[in-house]
Amino acid sequence: MDVREVMTPNPRTCQANSTIRDAAVLMRDEDAGAIPVVEGGRVIGMVTDRDIVVRCIAGGGNVDGLLREICSGDVICAKPDMSTAEAAELMADHQIRRLPVVEDDKLVGIVSLGDLAVKTGKDRKMGDTLENISEGVKRH
């Protein structure tokens, strides 16, 4: 099965020059824990609810500061024609739970570990992937 078959197409995004508050409001409204950060349709980062709490609020930062100040760069991305097994392997290798899906250098979707588990019916494989991701979190 390909990533295209399980991804959420056309995910909501934030611009790098959006405020941290804008991202938090979007997360609340979309019930999302992570939002791709884009410039000109290209993914330049990801921001998570944890990024907002740890990198901004806990550090005494300004929620009206620019999102580019706290988003993670060096984003690992999937391709729509990549197999779901390859996507799960990428997630495990890089200890991440969500992958932006990029085609021709433009964001076309997002796929989460939950998407892979629910839509492919491979709960055991995804459980193993989650365990590998969580191991890295425990070590840090």
C-alpha positions in Angstrom: 0.0 0.0 0.0 1.3 3.5 -0.9 1.4 6.5 1.4 -0.9 8.3 -1.0 -3.7 5.8 0.0 -3.4 6.6 3.7 -2.2 10.2 4.0 -4.4 13.2 4.9 -4.3 15.3 1.7 -3.8 19.0 1.7 -3.1 19.5 5.5 -3.5 22.8 7.1 -0.2 24.7 7.4 1.4 27.8 8.9 3.7 30.2 7.2 7.2 30.6 8.8 6.3 34.3 9.5 3.1 33.3 11.3 3.1 33.8 15.1 3.4 31.0 17.6 -0.1 31.9 18.8 -1.4 31.5 15.2 0.0 27.9 15.2 -1.5 27.2 18.6 -4.9 28.4 17.5 -4.7 26.3 14.4 -3.8 23.2 16.4 -6.7 23.8 18.7 -9.2 24.4 15.8 -7.9 21.4 13.8 -7.4 19.1 16.8 -3.8 18.6 15.6 -0.6 18.1 17.5 1.7 19.1 14.7 1.5 21.5 11.8 3.8 21.8 8.8 5.5 25.1 8.4 5.8 26.2 4.8 7.2 29.0 2.6 5.9 29.1 -0.9 4.4 25.7 -0.6 7.7 24.1 0.4 8.0 22.5 3.8 10.7 24.2 5.8 9.8 22.8 9.3 7.3 21.3 11.6 5.9 22.7 14.8 4.4 20.6 17.5 2.3 21.4 20.6 5.4 20.3 22.5 7.6 22.8 20.6 5.3 25.6 21.7 5.3 24.5 25.3 9.0 23.7 25.7 10.6 26.2 23.3 8.3 29.1 23.9 6.2 29.1 27.0 8.5 27.2 29.4 11.4 29.5 28.2 9.4 32.6 28.9 9.1 33.3 25.2 6.6 35.5 23.4 3.6 33.7 21.8 3.5 36.6 19.4 7.0 35.8 18.2 7.6 34.3 14.8 7.0 30.6 14.3 10.3 30.2 12.4 12.0 30.8 15.8 10.7 27.6 17.3 9.9 25.2 14.5 12.2 22.3 13.8 14.1 22.3 10.5 15.6 19.4 8.6 12.2 17.8 8.1 12.1 14.2 7.1 9.5 13.8 4.4 7.7 10.9 2.6 6.8 10.7 -1.1 3.2 9.8 -2.1 4.3 6.7 -3.9 6.5 5.4 -1.0 5.2 2.2 0.6 3.6 2.5 4.0 6.3 0.1 5.2 9.0 2.5 4.1 7.2 5.4 5.8 7.0 3.4 9.0 10.7 2.6 8.8 11.5 6.3 8.3 9.4 7.1 11.3 11.2 4.5 13.4 14.7 5.5 12.1 14.1 9.2 12.9 11.9 8.7 15.9 9.0 10.8 14.6 5.3 10.2 14.6 4.3 12.3 11.5 5.7 12.8 8.1 4.9 15.5 5.6 4.2 14.1 2.2 6.0 16.0 -0.6 5.7 15.7 -4.4 7.6 18.0 -6.8 8.9 19.9 -3.7 5.4 20.8 -2.6 3.4 19.6 0.4 0.6 17.4 -0.7 -0.3 15.6 2.5 0.7 14.3 5.9 0.8 10.8 7.3 0.9 9.8 10.9 1.7 6.7 12.7 -2.0 6.4 13.5 -2.9 6.7 9.8 -0.6 3.8 9.1 -1.9 1.6 11.9 -5.6 2.3 11.3 -5.7 2.4 7.5 -3.3 -0.5 6.8 -4.5 -2.7 9.6 -1.0 -3.5 10.6 -1.3 -2.7 14.3 1.5 -5.0 15.4 4.0 -3.4 12.9 2.9 0.0 14.0 3.2 -1.0 17.6 6.8 -2.0 17.0 7.4 1.3 15.2 6.0 3.3 18.1 8.1 1.3 20.5 11.2 2.2 18.5 10.2 5.8 18.4 9.5 5.9 22.1 12.8 4.2 22.9 14.6 7.3 21.5 12.5 9.6 23.6 13.3 7.6 26.8 17.0 7.9 26.1 17.0 11.7 25.8 
